[in-house]
Amino acid sequence: MNEKRNLTMLMDYYELTMSNGYFVKGLKDITVVFDMFYRSNPDGAGFAICAGLEQLVEYIQNMRFTDEDIAYLRGRKMFDEGFLDYLKNFHFTGTIEAIPEGTIVYPGTPLVTVTAPLIEAQLIETMMLLTINHQTLIATKANRICRAAEPAVIMEFGARRAQGADAAIEGARAAYIGGVGATATVIADQMFGVTAVGTMAHSWVQFFPTEFEAFKAYAEVYPDSCTLLIDTYDILESGLVNAIRTAKEVLEPMGKRLKGVRIDSGDLAYFSKKLRKRLDEAGLEDCQIVVSNSVDEYLINSLKIQDAKIDSYGVGERLITSKSDPVFGGVYKLVAVKRPDGGFEPKIKISENPEKVTNPGKKTLWRIYDKETGFGYADLLTLSDEEIDGETPFPFVDPLKPWKRLEFSGVMVERLQKTIFKDGELVYQLPSLEEIRTHVKKQLKYTVWEEEQRFENPHVHYVDLSRKLYDLKEEMLNKRVH
């Protein structure tokens, strides 16, 4: 997976048909602005965690149409030869502004803004949505599971249930951003440094003549990291008994301790309490109890209510597929077209569904923080020519309560998007995975209200519009240009 794959053709066909049309009509050099945003948080959550930007950067840096790609397109007999010549020398020359990975984000706010020649902006649509949608979804789900489990550790065990190799690999990366402590996926460790962990499967235990012989052999090979899977035959009457025997007869004579026991079936709360009691009675108070078996944040909350004695969880399919809400609905919409005079003409998409009406124009996204607490209580969208300093009163509109006269003053403000590409050149220093992960933790501790972190009925973070942007949107809606 370290070889650079050419994923340039990973795009929807309509991106090519539109781009060819723009080329034939002489429109290829017109600069446009697209926003990538999403409309609702998965699982009814109070926020999402933005992820996937690094893979988007890699894609854009490596975009190239090969001779084989051009031959394929020519064979479709739909594309102008001039357009195919244009693709032969294609490289991205536009500007991309984006929210850094690991940032807490909210519906309706632009995660990525592209300002680029029309065809360039169009051709990166699919990969942008693919990378940002997928990793943001998994990072968000992983964080929910990790917060539910605290102080227990979450390990990502999902590769064999993921929808394909890339979903497994990049899902492990996103899960680490969200807070998991380790992964079972070796290549994620090799590529990203997400620590790979694992012990044994039931097949190891089944292979040996007896369960004790299986445990003994494993302990002899791995005396410093011995965790035993004890539910192959009978958890309490066989697995636990043989695990304790292994600890006493094999490990302790070597001066080693049994690190843990794992169960992958049964009533996890009941068995964990039984295991803890008997391990403690055997002098194995430091032996950890690890569970797996279709775990998610809802089951973990239930287990905690039942006072389950669990030190860590291996979470697979429900994390790597975000099973409870498996689609992150990010979209990519045209919001402005550059005029000959250098200004931008705003564009709007109107829909019968109010949530699908877009915010027009080239915009800036700000986060507003309470000066006393440091917590963020609103995001603010302004037009790009507007500035807010936090001290000077700044009028804004709550789109859900537009009749109210509101203004920000005496607050701290942060411009959220950073410039990633400038005129086709990467100008952003990509952070390390550890830095991204730490960024998530700091925000949840210091800037995101507890009420937004609730799993049930979280507080809805305000996403406000400047008065100027709100008036522009109203004006365009009233005109209803067709």
C-alpha positions in Angstrom: 0.0 0.0 0.0 3.0 2.3 0.2 3.3 2.4 -3.6 1.6 5.5 -5.0 -1.6 4.3 -6.7 -3.0 6.4 -9.5 -6.5 7.1 -8.3 -7.1 10.0 -10.6 -9.9 8.2 -12.4 -11.7 7.5 -9.1 -14.5 10.0 -10.0 -18.1 10.0 -11.0 -18.6 9.9 -14.8 -20.6 13.1 -14.8 -17.5 15.0 -13.6 -15.9 14.1 -16.9 -19.0 14.8 -19.1 -19.5 18.2 -17.4 -15.8 19.1 -17.7 -15.8 18.1 -21.4 -18.8 20.4 -21.9 -17.2 23.3 -20.1 -14.1 22.8 -22.3 -16.0 22.7 -25.5 -18.0 25.8 -24.5 -14.8 27.7 -23.7 -15.4 27.9 -20.0 -12.5 26.0 -18.6 -10.6 29.0 -17.3 -13.4 30.6 -15.3 -12.7 30.5 -11.6 -15.4 29.1 -9.3 -15.9 28.4 -5.6 -17.3 25.2 -4.2 -18.1 24.4 -0.5 -18.0 20.9 0.9 -20.3 20.6 3.9 -22.7 18.2 5.6 -26.2 18.5 6.8 -26.6 16.4 10.0 -24.4 14.7 12.6 -24.4 10.9 12.6 -26.2 9.1 15.4 -28.0 12.3 16.4 -24.7 13.5 17.9 -23.9 17.1 18.9 -20.9 17.4 16.6 -18.6 15.5 14.3 -14.8 15.2 14.1 -13.3 16.3 10.8 -10.8 13.8 9.3 -9.4 12.6 5.9 -7.7 15.8 4.7 -4.3 14.2 4.5 -5.5 11.6 2.0 -7.2 14.4 -0.1 -3.9 16.3 -0.2 -2.1 13.1 -1.4 -4.7 12.6 -4.1 -4.5 16.2 -5.4 -0.7 16.1 -5.4 -0.6 12.9 -7.5 -3.4 13.6 -10.0 -2.4 12.6 -13.5 -4.2 11.1 -16.4 -2.1 8.3 -18.0 -2.0 7.2 -21.6 -4.3 4.3 -20.6 -6.8 6.7 -19.0 -6.8 8.8 -22.1 -7.2 5.8 -24.4 -10.2 4.6 -22.3 -11.9 8.0 -22.5 -11.3 8.2 -26.2 -12.9 4.8 -26.5 -16.1 6.1 -25.0 -16.5 8.3 -28.1 -18.0 11.2 -26.0 -15.0 13.5 -25.4 -13.5 16.2 -27.5 -9.8 15.6 -28.6 -8.9 19.1 -27.2 -10.3 18.1 -23.9 -8.3 14.8 -23.9 -5.2 16.8 -24.7 -6.0 19.1 -21.8 -6.2 16.1 -19.4 -2.8 14.8 -20.6 -1.2 17.8 -18.9 -3.7 18.2 -16.0 -2.5 19.4 -12.7 -4.4 21.2 -10.0 -3.7 25.0 -9.9 -6.4 26.2 -7.5 -6.6 27.2 -3.9 -8.1 25.0 -1.2 -9.0 26.1 2.3 -10.0 23.5 4.8 -10.7 22.8 8.5 -7.7 21.0 10.0 -8.1 17.3 10.8 -9.3 16.6 14.3 -11.3 19.8 14.5 -14.8 19.5 16.0 -17.3 20.5 13.3 -21.0 21.2 12.9 -23.6 20.8 10.2 -23.9 23.5 7.5 -20.3 24.7 7.9 -17.8 24.4 5.0 -15.2 21.7 5.9 -13.4 22.4 2.6 -13.6 25.3 0.2 -12.2 25.1 -3.3 -11.4 28.2 -5.4 -10.2 27.0 -8.8 -10.7 26.9 -12.5 -14.0 25.3 -13.2 -12.8 21.9 -14.6 -10.2 21.5 -11.8 -12.8 22.2 -9.1 -15.2 19.7 -10.7 -12.8 16.8 -11.1 -11.8 16.5 -7.5 -15.4 16.2 -6.2 -15.7 12.5 -5.7 -12.4 11.9 -4.0 -12.9 14.9 -1.7 -16.3 13.5 -0.6 -15.0 10.0 -0.3 -12.1 10.8 1.9 -13.7 13.4 4.1 -17.0 11.7 4.5 -15.5 8.3 5.4 -12.9 9.3 7.8 -15.0 12.0 9.5 -17.7 9.3 10.0 -15.3 6.8 11.6 -13.5 9.3 13.7 -16.8 10.6 15.1 -18.1 7.1 15.8 -14.8 6.0 17.4 -14.8 9.0 19.7 -18.4 8.3 20.8 -17.3 4.7 21.7 -14.2 5.9 23.5 -16.0 8.5 25.5 -18.6 5.9 26.5 -15.9 3.5 27.6 -13.7 5.8 29.7 -11.5 5.0 31.6 -11.5 1.6 29.7 -9.3 1.5 26.5 -10.8 0.8 23.1 -9.0 -1.3 20.5 -10.1 -1.2 16.9 -10.7 -4.8 15.6 -12.7 -4.1 12.5 -10.6 -4.9 9.4 -12.4 -8.2 8.5 -15.8 -6.5 8.6 -14.8 -3.3 6.7 -16.1 -2.6 3.2 -12.8 -3.2 1.5 -9.1 -2.7 2.1 -9.0 1.1 2.0 -12.0 1.3 4.4 -10.1 -1.0 6.9 -6.8 0.9 6.6 -8.0 4.5 6.6 -10.8 3.5 9.0 -8.1 2.5 11.5 -6.4 5.8 11.0 -9.7 7.7 11.6 -10.5 5.6 14.6 -7.1 6.5 16.1 -7.9 10.2 15.5 -11.2 9.6 17.4 -9.4 8.1 20.4 -8.9 4.4 20.1 -5.7 3.1 21.7 -4.7 0.5 19.2 -5.7 -1.5 16.2 -5.6 -5.1 15.1 -4.7 -4.0 11.5 -1.0 -4.4 11.0 -0.7 -2.3 7.9 -2.2 0.7 9.9 0.7 0.4 12.3 3.2 0.2 9.4 1.7 3.1 7.5 0.5 5.5 10.2 2.0 4.3 13.5 -1.2 3.2 15.0 0.0 0.5 17.4 -1.0 -3.0 16.3 -2.1 -5.5 19.0 -3.4 -9.0 19.1 -3.0 -12.3 20.8 -4.8 -15.4 19.6 -8.0 -16.7 17.9 -10.1 -19.7 18.9 -8.2 -21.7 16.3 -5.0 -21.6 18.5 -6.9 -23.1 21.4 -8.6 -25.7 19.2 -5.4 -26.8 17.6 -3.8 -28.1 20.8 -4.9 -31.3 22.5 -6.2 -29.4 25.5 -6.9 -25.8 26.4 -4.2 -25.8 29.1 -1.6 -26.9 26.6 -2.7 -24.2 24.2 -2.4 -21.5 27.0 0.9 -23.0 28.2 2.5 -22.9 24.7 1.4 -19.3 24.2 2.7 -18.2 27.6 6.0 -19.8 26.9 6.4 -17.9 23.6 5.0 -14.5 24.9 5.7 -14.4 28.6 5.8 -10.6 28.7 2.5 -10.0 27.0 0.3 -13.0 27.7 -3.4 -12.4 27.2 -5.5 -15.6 26.9 -8.8 -16.1 25.0 -10.9 -18.1 27.5 -14.3 -18.7 25.9 -13.5 -21.5 23.4 -15.1 -24.2 25.5 -16.5 -22.9 28.9 -15.6 -19.5 30.2 -15.7 -20.1 34.0 -15.2 -23.9 34.3 -12.5 -24.3 31.7 -11.1 -21.1 30.3 -10.7 -19.2 33.5 -9.4 -22.3 35.4 -6.8 -23.0 32.8 -5.8 -19.3 32.6 -5.2 -19.2 36.4 -3.3 -22.5 36.2 -1.1 -21.0 33.4 -0.4 -17.9 35.5 0.6 -20.0 38.5 2.4 -22.9 36.8 4.0 -21.3 33.8 4.3 -17.5 34.1 5.0 -16.9 37.8 7.9 -19.4 38.0 9.5 -17.2 35.2 8.8 -14.1 37.3 6.0 -13.0 34.9 2.4 -12.0 35.3 -0.7 -12.9 33.3 -1.6 -9.7 31.5 -5.2 -10.4 30.7 -8.1 -12.7 29.8 -10.4 -12.1 26.8 -14.0 -13.2 26.2 -15.7 -12.8 22.9 -19.2 -14.2 23.7 -21.8 -14.6 26.4 -23.2 -12.1 28.9 -20.3 -9.7 29.1 -21.5 -8.0 32.3 -22.2 -11.2 34.2 -19.0 -12.9 33.1 -16.8 -9.9 33.7 -17.9 -9.7 37.3 -17.4 -13.4 37.9 -14.0 -13.2 36.3 -12.9 -10.2 38.4 -13.9 -11.9 41.6 -12.1 -15.2 40.9 -9.0 -13.5 39.4 -8.7 -11.3 42.5 -9.1 -14.3 44.8 -6.3 -16.0 42.9 -4.0 -13.1 43.5 -4.3 -11.8 39.9 -5.7 -8.4 40.7 -3.6 -6.9 37.9 -4.9 -9.2 35.2 -7.0 -7.2 32.9 -10.4 -8.3 31.5 -10.8 -7.7 27.8 -14.1 -8.1 25.9 -15.3 -7.9 22.3 -18.4 -9.3 20.5 -20.4 -6.5 18.6 -19.7 -3.8 21.1 -20.6 -0.1 20.6 -21.3 3.0 22.8 -24.8 1.9 23.6 -23.8 -1.5 24.9 -20.9 -0.1 26.7 -23.2 2.4 28.5 -25.4 -0.5 29.5 -22.4 -2.5 30.7 -21.3 0.4 32.9 -24.7 0.7 34.4 -24.5 -3.0 35.3 -21.1 -2.4 37.0 -19.3 -4.6 34.5 -15.6 -5.1 35.4 -14.0 -4.5 32.0 -10.6 -2.9 31.4 -10.6 -2.7 27.6 -12.8 -3.4 24.6 -12.1 -4.8 21.2 -14.6 -3.1 18.9 -15.0 -4.3 15.3 -17.9 -4.1 12.9 -19.9 -1.5 14.7 -17.0 1.0 14.7 -15.4 0.4 11.3 -18.7 0.5 9.5 -20.4 3.0 11.9 -23.2 0.4 11.8 -25.8 2.5 13.7 -25.5 5.4 11.1 -23.2 4.3 8.3 -23.4 7.3 6.0 -21.8 10.8 6.5 -23.8 13.0 4.1 -21.2 15.5 3.0 -22.0 17.3 -0.2 -20.1 19.6 -2.6 -21.9 22.6 -4.0 -21.1 25.6 -6.2 -21.4 28.8 -4.2 -19.8 31.5 -6.4 -18.4 32.3 -9.9 -15.7 34.8 -10.5 -16.7 37.8 -12.6 -14.5 39.6 -15.1 -14.1 42.5 -12.7 -12.5 40.1 -10.1 -15.4 39.9 -7.8 -17.5 36.8 -7.1 -21.1 36.3 -8.2 -22.9 34.3 -5.5 -24.8 31.1 -6.5 -27.5 29.4 -4.5 -29.2 26.0 -4.7 -32.9 26.1 -3.9 -34.8 23.1 -2.8 -38.2 22.0 -1.6 -36.3 20.7 1.5 -35.3 23.8 3.5 -32.1 22.0 4.8 -30.9 21.6 1.2 -31.0 25.4 0.4 -27.3 26.4 0.3 -25.6 29.5 1.7 -24.4 31.5 -1.3 -21.2 33.3 -1.9 -17.5 33.0 -1.0 -17.5 32.9 2.7 -15.4 32.8 5.9 -16.1 30.4 8.8 -15.4 31.7 12.3 -15.8 30.0 15.7 -17.0 32.2 18.6 -15.7 31.5 22.1 -16.8 32.7 25.4 -14.0 34.8 26.8 -14.5 33.7 30.4 -14.8 29.9 29.9 -13.0 29.4 26.6 -15.9 27.3 25.4 -17.2 27.7 21.9 -20.9 28.6 21.7 -21.5 29.3 18.1 -20.0 29.1 14.6 -20.5 32.2 12.3 -20.5 32.3 8.5 -19.7 35.7 6.9 -19.0 36.8 3.4 -15.3 36.7 2.6 -15.0 40.5 2.7 -16.3 40.8 6.3 -14.0 40.8 9.3 -14.9 40.2 13.0 -12.5 41.0 15.8 -14.6 39.9 18.8 -14.6 43.3 20.4 -16.5 45.5 18.0 -20.2 44.6 18.0 -21.0 42.4 15.0 -24.6 41.9 14.0 -25.7 38.3 13.1 -28.7 36.2 12.4 -29.8 32.9 13.9 -31.4 31.3 10.8 -33.9 29.5 13.1 -34.9 32.8 14.8 -34.3 35.5 12.2 -36.6 38.0 13.9 -34.2 38.4 16.9 -31.7 41.3 16.8 -28.4 39.7 17.8 -24.7 40.7 17.9 -21.4 39.4 19.1 -19.1 41.5 21.2 -16.5 40.9 23.9 -15.8 37.4 22.6 -12.9 35.5 21.2 -13.0 34.5 17.5 -11.0 32.0 15.4 -11.0 31.7 11.7 -11.4 27.9 11.3 -10.3 27.2 7.7 -6.6 27.1 6.9 -5.1 27.5 3.4 -4.0 24.1 2.2 -3.1 24.7 -1.5 -2.4 28.2 -2.9 -2.3 28.4 -6.7 -1.7 24.7 -6.9 1.2 24.6 -4.4 0.9 22.8 -1.0 1.5 25.5 1.6 0.2 23.7 4.7 2.3 21.7 7.0 0.3 18.5 7.6 0.2 17.6 11.3 1.3 14.2 12.6 -1.4 11.7 13.6 -0.5 12.2 17.2 -1.0 16.0 16.9 -4.4 15.5 15.3 -5.5 13.0 18.0 -4.3 15.4 20.7 -6.2 18.3 19.0 -9.4 16.3 19.4 -8.8 15.6 23.1 -8.0 19.2 23.9 -11.1 20.6 22.3 -13.4 18.1 24.1 -11.8 19.0 27.4 -11.5 22.8 27.0 -13.8 24.2 24.3 -16.8 21.9 23.7 -19.6 22.1 26.2 -20.6 18.9 28.1 -24.1 19.5 26.9 -22.9 19.0 23.3 -21.2 15.8 24.2 -24.3 14.0 25.5 -25.3 10.9 23.5 -29.0 11.6 23.9 -30.6 15.0 23.0 -27.3 16.9 22.9 -27.4 20.7 22.8 -27.5 22.0 19.2 -24.5 24.1 18.5 -25.5 27.5 16.9 -24.4 28.1 13.3 -25.2 31.7 12.6 -25.0 34.0 9.5 -23.8 37.5 9.4 -26.5 40.0 8.6 -24.9 40.7 5.3 -24.9 37.0 4.3 -28.4 36.4 5.6 -29.7 39.4 3.6 -28.0 38.1 0.4 -29.5 34.7 0.9 -33.0 36.2 1.4 -32.6 38.4 -1.7 -31.6 35.4 -3.9 -34.4 33.3 -2.5 -36.9 36.1 -3.2 -35.7 36.4 -6.8 -36.0 32.6 -7.3 -34.0 32.8 -10.6 -34.6 29.8 -12.8 
